[in-house]
Amino acid sequence: MTNGPRGQIVIRRGVQAAVFALIPGACLLARTNTATAAGHEDITVVPLGTAVIQKAEPQQSFRLPTGPGGPLRQAVVLMAARPWHVMQAPAVLDPSSAPQEGEEHREQVPGKFKVEVGGRALPDWELFKFGTAYVVNLETIRGNPEYSKGRLAIKLELDSIADEVEIRAFGMPDPLLVRDSLNGPIALFHQAAATDELKSYFVGLAHELAGSKEQARGVYRSLIAAKDERLARIARRGLRMLSYDQRPHKLSGNFREHYRWGLFLEQASIFTPAYKEFNECRIIYPMHSDAQFRAGEMLDHIEGDVFKVMDFMEQSGVAAWETNPRIWSTLLVVIKGDGERKMTSENMLDLKVAFILSRYMVWAATRGRVAPKASVLELDDESGWPMIEYPGGLIGPSRDIVAERGWFDAVIVTRPRREGDMSITVRTVGGDEGPNGAALTVLQHDATWREFLTAFYQQFMWAAIVGEAGEALPAADEVEDCGYQPIPHTAYGCRSALRYHFSPEMYRRVAMTPRPGNREYARLWQLQGPIPIANPQEKRHHVLDPIPTSTVGQTIHFVSDEDFIDLKRYLGASGPALAQAKCWVYSPVDQEVRMWIGQNDGAAVWINGRLVHSGTYYSSGQYEDRNLTDTIASYAPLASGWNEVRVVVEALAAPADKGWGFSICFATWRDEPVPGLAYLNMPPSQDAAAPYAPPTPEQCYSWNRVRRDWAERLPRLGEADLRKLTGIADLTLSGRSGPAGHVALSAGALSSSPRYRALSDWKEGVDRDIELNNVLDWDREACLAVRYSKDGKKRDLLLVRPEALLPYLYLLEESDSATIEFAGRAVEDRILGSVIVPSRSSARRLFAIDCLLGKDGSWPLDEEDLLAPIAETYIPNPPRLYPAYTPQPAG
């Protein structure tokens, strides 16, 4: 363990309470085995680990390549060479070349495996001096007895004078090019291949396994434009893998070299080498948080040892150097017994370890900005506390388990798994339904860190959505397409969503309830209303409706004696109607602060003319039609001077018209009063803050300037903005993000753009796109690009998914004329903004980059070929970057 925040455990008799001070923990429902296909499974080689097969233990079990929906559609490929065995040293004429005393003489000896799966004999596997491969294909995998567990049970009887053989296992789509029922040595696939090109590919693969890299490269190069596009794509993948193996020079201790290669390999889904490069970065500079995180990500792909992954995540959290994280306080209620089912002490330990593991994942994913903290309450059985039913059928402790609102952000209840229940469902209700303002999640007693992380994400997302922390945040049931594909499990998607889809500043804006304590509320208001709603039946929410000046009703200036502004008191019961309230808040400096909103029934808030809370959430559940303060965590960007705060409140029609009103509280991120604030209920005579000026799409933005808060500092580009940027009047943006989805830029003027695809319709699950063009296939690609002319010169518009942004900013290889065209500005200084595309239940963001693609004037076929891992110039490490240097936090 390193110098992160630490905890203590206090155990008491009776109802035992274990307090962990931990730093990395309507019904939402997520399953870790959703029935969706995994992205990139048709191109990616998935490392499955290494095993030593011994004569005495022929029965083995390998993990299968898996995704959130279960095993991937890939064959398992086993790789091995002849085993080494201690032999009698041969006689030598030169005594100096004889083995030294104590040395063993080892030789490779013949070996062969008899292979059996599920009682079915498969072809024998003869080993050679060089590496050979053996395929267990999809049909056989699905019939093996451990398939439901995500494993391959296989019997490998070794016939050799050696006692053991080391085998490496991989998930690969390549054998499916022939068929999914053929098993045996790779030579059988060469024989069964239906075309000469396919036969040639398996020759190339055999060369690569045998270490003949140049011969393999020659074969793959001849197939990059094969008639079968699947074969051509796999051949190009092989060339990328060889480009790393045969790079011009072995890397030195230069951080930038290793980091660039890591980004390239990660983006190309070449996971094992990517891990090695990021691990080298960790050795060179331990305090690089991003390299630590990415090394852990890659290790999750290739090994699955969560404790090793956790080590990287812990180091990433430490390296973030965040001194004031948002504490996510959790009450973990452990029900140890249910009738005859009882949790053992080992079960209890596993459960607590699972929470600890999840906390490190959250800590790292949020760049050290969110710090889960847990208190554990152990109950012998359900009689230890009254149980009630929550929405969605969740059974949990009564709401008074949280004595005071604000003590906890979440309550997690675990209970013994019922007999025959094999579900791994994570179920959550938000703060408006949970115990006294806290979210509630119910888990089984055998929940792993994956379920705990999924639970955290569901809770965090509920608060983020209600508080409108940002746009295009992946919904809790839509994370399977987040991260580097194919992801191994749903929790990986949750971690990636937190890492890549939230800007660093978003994390602190998310909160469930304020901490108990003294707070300062705005009580001086200018109030107008009631304002009648013209057509209340057309829609439910009206807080964003334009307010005609002729219907504002009476204007009142007042100082409230209560924190919650009860509009029924001032305007009467007027639903359906609106009211508009204004106050002016003085801030001594420019600052962003927490803004707690209370509402009955719904409210929208503007700061200096900027809509910061649009009121998409109307109070429901336990909050419905109640005058409660602090039910929504928002934020307020206050400028130096007097800031205009405008609130529009809606009173719903009967029967939801028992009351209406609002409250506004400005606080620090620790929920304490903000020093220096003052309030007016009339416009100030001087020092008024300027109206909000949004970022404009007519300029480029530097990543270093926007990286902390790109959601706020980059303009959102709509179709009209894209048309203006490109000069294409009929440009359209279409499609849907998420599994089987696509995004397309289309226009008649783009027909001359390289590989332009005219797309009239997209059949989900049938259509696919793998070329770099105007279409982004969400299952297979990370970007789209279109070429257009601007002022008579060629330009390219590149739209990139969040996970891929850094690789494309740092590694994008452009035309030689790009330096002149863009006046020497680097790619990372040419971000145009972001584009929001819908998903099934949320949305996704794409970053827009102004560029000129094609190093030699040509347009790459694959998006990965846009990236150049080898920099044109060598930049040495700064003095602080060398392996022995580990900086310590000040103080």
N, C-alpha and C positions, 0 to 999 in steps of 0.2 A: 504494500500500500504506500501511496505517496502523500504529498502534503495537501490533500483535499480536506474539506470539513469531515470530521469524524463523529462517531456516535457512541452512545452508551446504552446498556440494557439494564433495566431494573425489573426484577421478578418479585412479585408479591404472592403470598398464599391466598387461597380462596379463589376469587375472581382475579386471575393473574393478569397483571398489566405489564407489558414489555414495551418500554419507550425507546424507540430507535431515533436518534437524531441523524437522519440519513440524508446524504447528498448523492445523487448518482455517482413516489412513487404515484313528453312522449317518450318511449323506450328506444334507445339506440341499441342495435344488435349487430355484431360482427362475428363471423365464423372464420376460423383459420383454415378452412378447407372449402372456400367458395368455388363454385363450379365455373371457373373461367380459365381460358388458356393463358399460358405464360408468354410474355413477350420474348422475342429472340431465341426461343427454344429450337427453331429450325436452323440456327447458324452457330450457336454457342457450344463450346466444349466445356462441360461442367466437371471439375475435379471432384472425385469421390473419396479420395484417400488412398492410403497404402496399407497392405496387409502382408504378413509373413505366413505363408502356407506351410505347415509342417506335416510330415507323414503321419504323425500320431493324431492329428486333428484335421481330417479332411473336410469336415463340415464347417462352412464359413458363411458369414452374412455381411453383405455390403449394403451401404445406404444407397438408395436410388436418387437420381436427380429429381428434385421436387420443386414445386412452386406452391403458391397459395391454394391452388385447386387440387393438389396431390401430385403424384408422379408425372413428370414431363413425358412427352411423346419422343423419347430418345432410347436408343439401345445402350446397354452397358458394355463398354469395351475394356477388356483386361489386357494389360501389357506386362511382358516379362521377357527375360532372356535366360539362357542356361544357368543353372545354379553354380556357385563356387563351392569347391570341396577341397579339404586338406589332403594332399597327395604326397607320396614319397618323392623327395627332390631328385631329379635326374642327375646322373654323374656329370661332372664338368671337368674340363681339362685345366681351366684357370681357377686356382683356389680362391682368388680374390672375388670371383663372381658367385661363389657358393653362398647359400643362406647363412647368415650369422646365427650364433647359438641363440636359441629361443625363438627364432623366426619360423613361421610356418610357410610351407610352399603350397599355394592354392592354385587350382586350375578350374576352368569351366568344364563341367561334365554333362553328358547327355541327360535329358530329362523329358518326361512326357506326363501329361495329365489325362486321366479319365474324368470326364465331366458329366455331372448329373444334376438336374433341376426338377424338383417336385416328383422324384421317382422316375423321371424320363432321362434316358441316356442320350447325351449329345455327342457330336463328333469329338474324337480325341484331339488334344492340343500338344503338338510336338514343339519343343523349345529349341532355339538356335542360339549361336553365340551373340548375334545381334538381337535387338529388340523385335519381338513379334507381338501380334495382337490377336485376341480371341473375342468374338462377338456373341453376347447373349441378347437375342433380339426381343422386340417389343412383345410379340405374342407369347413367348416363353416367360418373359418377366411378369406379365399379367397373370400367368397361371401358377406362379410360385407361391408357396404357402405364406410368405411374409409380405406379400404385396400390399395388403391393407395397412401394414405398419410402415410402409415406405421403405422396404428393404428387399434385397434379393438373397434368398437362401440358396446356396449352391454347394455341391459336394465336389471337391477337387482332390482326387487321389493321385499322389505323386509317385511316379515310377522312376527312381533315380538312386544312385548311390549316395547322393546328397540328402540331407535330412530336411531341408527347407528351401523355399523359393520366395523371393520378394515380388509382390505383384502390385501394380498401380492400377486403379480403376477410374474410368471416366464415363460420363454420360455424353453420347455423341449422336447427332442426327445423321451422320454420313452413311451408315449401313442401310438406312431407310431409303436411300436412293435406289437400292436394288429391290428389296422387299422387306417387310417387317416380320417375316416368319423364318428366315434363314439364320441358322446358328453355326458357329464354328470358326476356324482360323480365317484370317483376312483373305487368304488365297482363294477360299471358296467364293468370296464376293467378286473377285476378279473373274473367276470362271463363270459365274452366274450373271455378270453384267450384260445388259441387253445391247449396249452400243459400244463402239470403239472408244468414244470419249470417256464413257464411264469405266471401261476396263483400264484406260490410261490413268484415270484418277487413282484407282486402287494400286497401280504400280507406283505412282508418286507417293502415296501414303506409306507403302512398304519401304520405299527409299528413305522417307523421313524417319520412320521408326528404326531403321537400321543405321541411322546416323549419316546417311549420304545426302546431306542437305542441298548440295548443288544440283544433283540429279533430281531431287524432289522439286526444287525451285524451277528447273526447266520444264518439268511436267506441268506444274501448276500454272506457269506462265502461258503454256500452250492452251490452257482451258479457260482463261479468264473471259472469253467470249463464247463459251460452249452454247450449243443450241438449247440445252436444258438450263434454264436460268438458275435453278436450285444448285446444280452442279457448278455452274460458273461462279456463283456467289461463294460456295464453299471453297473453291479453288483460290479465289481472291483472299478469303480468310486465311488459307494456308500460307499465302505469300506474306500477309501481314505478320503472322506468327514467326515466319522465317526471317523477316526483316529485323526482328528483335534478336533472334539467335545469331544472326550474321551481321549485326550492326558494325559500322566501320571500326569502332574502337571500344574496348571495354571501359565502362564508366569509372571515373576516379571518385574521389570523395567530394565531388561538386554537388551541392544540394540541388541547384537548378537543373542539372542534367537528369538526376534521378527523378525529380518531381515532374519534369516534362514527360519523361518516359512513363511514369506511373499514370499520369493523366491520359496519355494516348492509349495505353494498354487497357485501362479501366473503361474508357469510352468504346474500345473495340471488343469489350467483354472477354479479354484474355486475362483471366483473374489471377492465376498463380504468379506469372511474371509481374503483374501490377502490384501484387502484395509485396514481392521482393523489393521492388523499387521504392515503394512508400516506406517499407521497413528500413531501407537504407537512409531515407530522409530522416526517419526517427532517430537513427544512430548519429547522423551528422548534426542534427538540430532537434533535440528532444522537446523543445518548447514551441514547435510548429504544430498548432492544434489541428489544422486541416489535414496535414500528412498523417498524424496519429489517427484521426477519424477514418480516413480513407483506407489506411492499412487494416484497421479493424473491420471495415466493410468488406474488403476483399477476403480477409480471413474467414468471415462468415460464409462466404461463397465456397471456399475451397476445403474447409475443415469442419466447421460446425462446432468446434470446441468453445463453448460460450465463455469459459473462464479466461481463455486466451484473448477472445474478442473483448471481454470486459476490461482486461488490462490496458488495451489500446484506448478504449473509451474513457477509462479513468484518467489516463495520461492526457487525452484530448481535453477533458474538462479542466484539469489542472492547468494545462498550457493556455487555456482561454483567458486566464487571469481576471476573471470576473469577480469583483469583490462584493457586489451587492445583488446577488441573484434573487429572483422572485421565488419565495418559498411556496411550494404546493403542499399544503398540510393535509395529510390523509389519516383517517382513523381506520385501521385494519381490524375488523371484528372477526375473530376466528371461532366458529362454532365447532367444537372438537368432537361432539357425538350426536348421533341421530338414530335412536333405537339401538340396534345391535351393532351399528357401524361406529367405530371409534377411531379417531386419529391417533397415531403413534407418535412418540417423541421424534422419531425420524421424519414422519410427515410434517411435524411442526417446524423442524429445522429446515427441511426442503422448502417449505412455504416462505419462510423468512429469507432464506438465501435467494429465492426467486424474486422477492421484492427488492433486495439489495442489488441484484443484477440489473433489474429494470431501471433502477434509479440512475445507474451509471450510463445506461443507454440514453435516458432523457437528458441527463446533464451534458453529455457530449453532443447529442443532436442539436440541442438548443445553445450550443457554444458557451456553456457554463451559465446561461442566463435564467434557467428554471431549475430549481433545486427541490425535488420531492423530499418531504419529511414525514415520517409516520409515527403514530402511536398505536400500539397493539393491545387490543382488549380480547382476552381469551375467555370464552364461555364453555362450560362443560357440555351444555346442550341448549336447545331453544328455550327451555324454561328459565334460563339465566337472564332473559330480557324479553319483554313483550314483543311479539312479532306481528307485523301487519302486511297486507298485500299492497304493493305499489303498482302504478300503471305498467301494463305489459306483463302482468302476472309475477313480477319480482316479489319474493318474500324476503323481508329484511326487518331489522329492529325498528321499533316505533321511532317517530321523528324526534322524540326527546332524547335519543341517544346522543344528539348534539345539543348540549344544554343551552348554548348561546350562539346565535347566528354569527358566523365569522370565525368560530373556533377552528373549523375544518372546511377545506375546499371540497373534499370528497370523503365518502365512506365506502370501503370495500368489504364485502361480506363473503367469507368462504365457509362452506359446509361440506360434510362428507358426501362423496358421490353416491347417488342411489344405485342400487343393484340393477344392472342392465343398461344404465345410462352411459352411453359412450360419447355424448356430445362434448364439443369443446367450444361452446358458444360463450361469448362475452357479452353481457347485457347491462346496459346503463340507462338511467334516467337522469335528467339534468337538474340543476339547482332549483328550478321552480317546482319540482316534484319530489326531490330528495329530502333527507332529514334536515330541517331548519336551514335551508339555503345551500346545503352541500349536495353535490351529485352523489348518486348511489350506483354501485356496480356489484353484481353478484357473480361469484366464481365458484368452481369446484375446489375441493381441498387439495387436489393434485395439480393445481394451476402452476404453470412454469413462468419463467420471466417473460415469455412471449405473450401470455394472456395478461399479465400485469401491465406490460407496455401497451398492449391494445386497449386495456381499460383506461390507462392514463390518456391515451390519444382521444378516446371517445369523450372523456370528461373535458379535456382541454379544448377540443373542437366545439363542444357545446358552448362553452364560455366564449370562444373566439367568434362563433357565428352570432350569438346573441349580442356581443359587444362590438361586432363589425370591426374586428382587428385588422382585417385586410380582405382584398378580393382574391378570388381564385384559390382558395384553400381547399385541399382535397377532403371530401367528406369521409367520415370514419369507415364507411363501407365501400370506399373507392380508392383505397391506397395500393391496390395490387399492381398498378402501373407506375408507381413512384419508385425511384431508385434505379440502379443498374440492373438491367434485365438479363436473364430471368431471375427474379428475386426468389430466395429459397423459402420464404414464409411470410405471412401477413405482418408480423411484427417488424420485419425488415422494411416493409413498405411504410409502416407507421413512423419508424425512425427516419427514413428518407424523406417522408413528407415534412416532418419537423425540420429537417436539416436544409432542404433545398427549396421548399415552397413558402417558408416564412423568412422574411428579412430579419436581421438581427434585432432591429428595434421593435418588431411585432411581438416578440415574446413577452416583454414586460407589460404590454397593453392588455394581455389576457389575464383575467382574474375571475374567480367565482363569487366571492363575497369579501367585503372589507374586513380587516382585522378589528376586533373590538378596541375602542379608544375614542378619544376626543377628536372630532372633525368639525370643520367650518363649512357651513352651508350658505349659499346665496339666498338672502332674504329680502333684498331690495329689488322690486320688480315694477316694470311698466306693463300693464296687462290690457289686452284688447279682446273683446268677445262678448257673448258667444257669437260665433260665425257659423251660420247654417251651412250644411253640406247639401249641395244641389241634388245629387243623385246618389244617396247613400246605399242603394241596393246594387249599384254597378260593381262595386268591389268592397273589400273589407277595410283596406287601409287608405286613409286620405290625408295623412300628415304632410305629404309632399304636394298636395294640390295647391295650385296658385291661389293666393288670397286677394280677392279684389278689394281695393281700398274703400269701395262703397259699402262693403258689408262687414267691416271690422267691428261694428258694435261700439260699445262704450270703451273709453280709455281710463284706466285706473292706475294711479301711482301709490304704492303702499310699501310698508315694511312689515313683513310677516313675523308673528311671534312663534311660529312653528317651522321646523326644518322642511316639512312637506307642505307644499303650496296646495291647499285644498280649494280647488276651483268651484266646488259646489258651494262653498262658503261665500265666494266672491261673485260668482256668476249664476249660481243656482244649478239645478239638475237639468242639463240642456241637451242631452244626447238625442239624436246624433248631431254633433256640432264640433267645431274647432275653437281653440283659443290660441292667441299668440302672446308670448311674454318675452320681454327684453330686459336685460340689465347690462351694465358696463363694468368690466372687471379690470382693475389696474394691476399690471405686472411690472416690477422694477427692471426685469431683464427678459430677453427672449428665452423661452423655456417651454418644454412639453411636460405636461403634468397629467396625473390621473384625473378623470372626470367620472364620478359616480352619478348615475342617473336613476331616479325613481320615477315610475310612470303608472298612471291609471287613466286610460287604458293603453294608449300608445303615445310615443313622442319622437320628434325629430329635433336635432340640435345643429345650429350653425354657429361658427366662430369667425367673426370678421367676414361674413359672407360665404364662408367655406362650410359645406355640408360635411360634418364629421360623424354624425349618426343619423342614418336615414330612417330609422324606425321600422325595419323589416320585422322585428320581433315585437309582438304585442303581448302584454302580460297574460300568462296562462297558468294552469295548474294551481299551486298554492299561492301564486302571486296575483291571480285574476281578480279584478275589481276590488283591489285592496290598496290603501294609501300607504305604501311601503317605500322607504328611502333605499337607495343603494342596491337596486336589483340588477343593474346593468353596469358593467365596467367598460368605460370608454376612455378617451383621451382628449386633451385639449392643447393645441399648439398656440400658446399665448405669446404675443409680441410685446416688446417693451412699450408701455403706455396703456391707454384705455382700450380694452378689447370688447367689441360688441358681441354679446351672447344672445342668440334668438332661439326660442323654444316654441314649437308648435305642438299642441296636445290635442288628442282626439277623444271625445266621449262617444262610446258606442251606443247604438239604439237599444231599447229594451229587448231582452231582460238584463243585458249587461250594462245598465246605466245607474248602478247603485252609487257611483261616485266617480270623480275624475280629478286629476291633478298631476303634479310633478315635483321633483326635487333635483337640485344640482349641487354637487359638492366637489370642489377642487381640492386635491390632496397630492402629497408626494407619492412616489412609487411604494413607499412604506406605509401608506395610508395615514400620514400625519399632515397637519395643517401646512400649507405652503407659506413661507415667510413673505411678508411684504404685500400681500394682496389687499385691495380695497374695492368697494362696490358703490355703484350709483344706480338709481332708477330713472335717470334722465340723461340724455346725451351730454357728454362732457364738452366744455367750452374750448378745451385745448388738449394737446398730447394724445389725440385719438390715433389708434393703430391704423395703419393702412389696410385697405381691403385686400383679401387674399388674392394672390396672383398665382395661378397654377402653372406647373411646368409646361412649356410649349413644345409642340412636335416639330417646330421648324429648325431645331438645332440638334447637335449630337452631345451626348453626355459621357463623361469619364467614369469608368467603373470605380476608380478610387474615391470619387466624390459622392457616388450614390450607393455604394455597396452596403452601408449600414442600414439604409432605409430606402431601398430601391422602389418599394411599393408607393412611397409618397413622393419621391424625388424624380421619378420618371413619368412622362406623360403616358396615359392610356390611349392607344391608337385604335380608332375605329376605321371603318371602311373609308369614310370621307378623308381622314388623315392619310391613309395609305394611298389614296388616289392623288392627293395633293403632293405627297412625297415623291411618287413615281411619275406623276403626270399622266397616268392612265385613267381616263374618265370612266371606263366601265369595269374597273377592277372590283372583284367581289371576294369576300372571305366566307367560306362555307365549311361545314363539317361538324363533327362532335369528337371531343377527346375521350380517352378511356379505351379499354379493351375492345378490339375489333373496330375502333373508330378511325377517323382520318380528319385532316385539315387540308384545305386546298385554297390557293390563290388562283383565280381564273379571270381571264379577259381575252377578248379577241386580239388585242395588241400584243399579248404574250405568246402568240403562236410561234414566234421565232425564237423564244427563249429555249435554251438547250433542254432537250428531252421533255418538252412541254407536253403535259397530258390533259387533253380535253376530257373533263369529267362531268358527265350528265347525271350519273347516279353512282352510289357506292353500296354494294351489297355486303353487309357486315358478315364476317365469317367466311366470305367467298373471295371478294376482291382483295388484292394485295398490291403493294408498291415497294420496290426495293432500290430504285434508282434515285439519284439526286436530281430532284426536279421540283415542280410546283406543288406536289402532293406529299404530305407527311402521313405515312402509314403508322398509326400509333403503336401497333404491336411490334414494328420492325425498325423504326427510324427515330432519330432525335432532332431532325431539322428539315426544312424545306427551303428552296432558294428559287428566285426568279431573276432573270436578266431584263433590264429595260434601258432605255436611253434617256439621259438627262443632259440638256444643253449640248446635244450632239455627241455625248460621250457615254460609253458603256458603264453601267453600274449594276450591282447585284444587291438584292434585298434578301437577307438571311433571317429566318425565324427559327429560334432554338429553344428547346425545352429547358427548364430550370436546372435539371441534373447535369446537362451538357454545357452549361454556360461557360464555366471556367476553362474546360478544354478548348472550346472554340475561341474564347477571347485570347488565350495565351498561345495556342498552337496553330491557329488558322494560317494556312499558306496561301498567299495572294499572288496576283499577277505582278510581274516586275515593275509595271507602270503604276502600281498602287501607291508607292511612296510619293511619286509626283502628283498623282491624282488627288491624294488626300493631304498634301502639304506636310508629309512626314508624320502625321498623327498615327499612333498605333491603333490596332484593332480595338483594344480595350477602351479607347477614347472616342469610339464611334458608335455608341449605343443610341438608337433612335427613340426607344420607348418599349412598351410592352403591349401585346395583343391578348385579349381575353377570349377564350373559346369555351363554349359550354360543354359539360359532361352530362352523364345521366341525372345526377342530383346535385352537382356543384359546378365547378368550372376549373380550367387550367390556364396558366399564363405561358406565353411564348415571348422571348426577348427578341427585339428587332435590331439587327446590326447592318450598318452601311458598309459595303465591302466591294471588292473586285476579285472574283475567284479565278483560279486556274494559274498555277505557277508558270507554265509554259504556254499559256494561251488556250489550253484545252480545258474542257469541262469534265471533272472527275465523274466516274460512274457511281462509285460508292461514297457515301458521306464521310466515311472514315479516311478516305484519301484526301480530304481537305486539310487534314491535320499533319503537321510536321513535328515529330518529337525531337529532332535534332535542330537546335537553334543555329541561326546563321552566324552569331557571334558568341564567343565564350565569355561569360561573366564570372569571375572568381567569387568564392564565398566572402562575404564581409568578415571582418575579424572575429565577430561573435559566433560564427558558425563553424565549429569544429567539434569532434566527438566528445572531447573531455569537458566541454563547457556546458554547464547546466545552470542557467540563471535562477536566482531565488527571488520570490516576491519581497518587495521592500517591507521592512519592519518585521 
